[in-house]
Amino acid sequence: MGKRGKKRKFSDIWATQTQLGDMFNLSAKEIGQKLNELELRTYSIDQHKHIPTPDAIDNGFCTSTPLKHGIPFYMWQREKVSLLLQEKFHLVPLSDADIGYRDTALYLIEAEKETDEIYDKMYYLFFDTISPEDLPAIIAWSLIETHKKADPIYQRLIDGIAAEDFVIINYQLERLGSSIRLGSHTVSSMTEQTDVPS
């Protein structure tokens, strides 16, 4: 008897706007705008919000997954919408590794905000569990995320990077499409234009 393909989970097929945005390092609002431009979403005057178009639902780009009490909620078909975004807007999805690096960077940013004497040890224990090979990409993502949000931790991160690590982190920043560069010319000003790789 032959093996049957492993059944995919609902969450592997369908995504929220936020999850779609994570695939391309865009916010849910930015993805919503792209969905509008693709005519997969429109504003409903009756409901006072954006909703999927009938074509989006009929063609399998979107499905309704009502919340408790019947509140409408919509999920987007990951592969179909991703391919359309790539085709129409030339967006490049993040690799699975970069999604993981970004998630780790966001966790470290939050941990950095909460560090005090109690959390200090846990923060550094977690930091020590990160593979040295992964660290440059995670630091690059931390710089990108704190820079685009004008987070005061951005300067703390820059100040904590050893000069001998600038080259490898700059390589990662360039690979991710960021204009941030470390070195004697490192910009610490938060007034620069937001830096979002796509």
N, C-alpha and C positions, 0 to 999 in steps of 0.2 A: 504494500500500500504506500503510495507516494505521500510526501509531506505537503501539507497545505501551507500556504503563505500565512505568516503571523498576522492576525487581525490588528489593524492600526487603531490606536486610541483616538477618540473624538478630538482631543486636544492636539494630536499630531496633524489633523486635517484642518481644523477650524481654529481661528484666532480672533481675539479682540483687536480693535484698532491699536491699542497700546502695544500688543504683542507684534502686530504687523510693523509698527514703527520701530520696535526693537530690532527687527530683522534688517532694517536699513539705517539704523541710528537716527530715526526721525521721531518726533513727538506724535502722540495720538492726533493732535490738532493738525499737524502737517500732513499726516496720512489721510485724515478726513478731507483736507483740501484737495489732495491728489485724487481721492475717490470721487469728489465732486467734479473735478476736471475730466475724469474718465466717464462721467455720467452714470456712475454706479450708485451715487447718493444724491439726494435732493432735499431741499428744505420743505417741511410740511407745515403749512400755516395752521392747520387744525391741531397738530400735535405740538407746535412751537419748538420743533427740533429737526435736525437732519435725520432722514431715514433712507434705507436702501430703495433704489428704484425698482419697479416691478421687473424690469429686464434683468437687474442684478440677481434677483431672487429666482426668476424663471430660468436663467442661464447658469445657475449653480455657483455664482460668485459669493452669495450670501445666504444664510439661513437664519430663521427666527428661533431663538431659544429663550422663551419667556421666563422671567424671574418669578419669584413667589408672588402670589396674588395677581398673576397674569400680566405683570408689567412687561411690555415688549423689550427685548434685548436681541441684538443681532451679532452674529459671528461671521467672519470672512474666511473663504476657502484659501488657505495659505498658498498653495502652489499656483492656482489660477490667478489670484490677485498679484502675487509676486512676479509671475511671468509678464503680466500686463504692465506692471510698474517698471520692470526692466526694459520692456519693449518700447513703451511710450515715453518714458522719462529718462531712460538710460541710467537708472539707478542700479547700483551694484550691492547685492545683499552681503551682509557681514558673514564671514565664515563661522562655523560652529565654534571654533577656537576663539575667535574675536568676541563672539557673544559671551562666552565664558569669561574671557579676560575682562570685558566691560562689566559684567555682573560682579566679579570679584573686586574690581576697582570701585564700583559704587558701594559695595559693602565696606571696603576699607575707608572710603571717604566718610561714611556714616560713623564708623568706629573711631576715626580720627576726631570727629566732632565731639564724640562722647568720652574721649579719653580723659581720665582723671586718675587719681591714685588707685581707685578700686578696679577700673577697667584697664589700666595701663598694662598689667601683666597679661591679661587675656588678649589684648590687642597685639602685643609683641609675640605671644605664643602662636596666634593665628598667622601673623606675618611670617613667622619662621616655617610654617607648613607649606608655603608657596615655593614651588620649584624655582631655582635660580634661572633656568631657561625661560620661564614664563614671566618673571619679574619685570623685564624691560617693557613688554607689551602692556602689562597691568599698570605700570607707572605711567606709560604714555596715555592710556585710557583715563587714568585718574587726572592727569593734567588737562586733557581735552574736556572732560566732564566738569571739572571745577572752573575752568576758564570760560566755558560757554554759559555757565550759571553765575558768573562773577562772584564766585565763592571765595571768601577770605582765606580758605585753606590752600588755595592755589599757590600763594606765595610761600606758605609753610612747606608745601611739597617741593617747590623749586629749591628752597633753602636746604632741604634735607637730602638733595641728590649730590653725590660726590662727582667732582669734575671728571674723573676717569670713566664715569658711566654715561657722560653726555653723548658720546658717539653712538652707542647702541640704542639709547632712548631716542635720539634724534632720528635714527634709522626707522624705528617703529612709528614715530610721529609722522615721518614722511610717507611711510607705507600706508598709514591710515588717512592720508590726505590732509593732515593738519598743517597749518602754517607756523605753529609754535616750534621754536628751536631753542635749545639750551646752549649756553656758552657765554662769552664775555658780553654779548649783545642781548642776553636773555631779557625779554620784556616782562616786567613785573606789573605793568599798568593794567588795570582791569577795564580800562576804557577802550581797549582795542576791539575791533569788530569780532563778533562771535565766530568761533571756529568749529565747524561741524563737518566731519568727514561724511561723504555720501557714497 
